[in-house]
Amino acid sequence: DKKQYKLGLLVDQTGFPIGHDVWSGNYAEIKTLIPALNSLKERFQLKQVAMVLDRGFYGDTYFKAIADAGFEYLCGVPLNRVSSLKQPLVEDKQPFKLVRTLEDGLWPNQLS
């Protein structure tokens, strides 16, 4: 019996809020995400947009829609949901890279 809303927040590199949008809670995120990002990209003349997604966005449909819209993404999912990655990660003897800031290499094109 309670109304649900979704809030999207755009922050700068320091975490300071510079834009937001609010949607009705009964829309699928993928139907609001791409138009909202396009609007923010145009409004703030952003050259690059990278999304950090949770496991709710895991799937080829989401990844294709995001990539087709020209955005980069990083999606965190439990390892057991991506069986094709599990064995290569177990066999990889390279140490993991600790990433704390964007300058340390958090952007998706720098993860390799």
N, C-alpha and C positions, 0 to 999 in steps of 0.2 A: 504494500500500500504506500510505499515511499517512492518518490521520483529519484531516478538515478541520472547522473550527468557524468560526462568525461571532460577532463581538463587537460589540455595540451600546453606545455610551457616551453618557451624557447629561451635559453640562457646563453650569455656570452662565455668566452673562455675562462672567465673568473667565477662563473656561476651566477652572475647578476641577471635577473629576469629582464628580457627586452621585448617579449611578445607572448601572447597567449591566445587560446581559442577555447570555446566551450561547445560541447555537442550533447545531444540527447543520448542517454545511456543505452538505447536499444539499437544502435547502429553498430555493425561490425567494424572493428578498428581499421581494417584495410580499406574500407569505403570512405573513411574520413582522413586517414593518414596521408595518402598521396595528395589529395587536393589541398589539405592544410599545409603540407610542406611546400608545394608549388606556390601557394599564396605567400608564405613566409619568405621563400627564396626570392620571389619577385619584390615583395615589400621592402626587404632589407638588402636587396641586391647581393645575395650570397653567391659566392662562386662554387663552393663545395659544401655539400650536406652529407653527413654520415650519421646513420641511426644506430643506436645500441638497442637491440631488441631482446625481449625475454623469450622463454620457450613457447609462449602463446603464439608467437609469430613464426615458429619453426614449420617449414614446409615449402615445397617447390612453388606452390601457387603464390605465396607471399613473396618469396625471393624473386620470382619472375616479375611480379608487378612492381616491386621496388626497383629492380635493375632496369626494367623497361622505362621507368620514369626517370632514370638517370641518377639515382641516388646510390651511395655506398652503404653497406650495413655490416654490422657485427652482431651475431646472434648467439646468445648463451643458452646451451641446452645440456641436460644431463648426458654424460658420455654413453650410457646404455641406450639412448635413443638414436645414436648415430653409429651403428655397428661398423660401417665401412671405415670409420676413423679410429676405432678402438685398437685394433691390432697394430697399425702403424705407430700410434702413440706409445704403446707398450714397448715396441721394439726400438723406438727412438732413444738413443743414448745421450742426445744433446740436452743440456740443462734447460729448464724452462726459464723464460725471460720475465722478470718481475717488472710490471708496468704500473707506475703510479701516477703519471701525468701525461698529457698529450705530447709534451716534448720528449718523453721517453719512448714514444713510438706507438701510441694507441690507435692511430689511424689505420683502417683496414688494409690499405695498400702497403703498409710498412710492417705487417705482422709476419711476413715470411722471412 
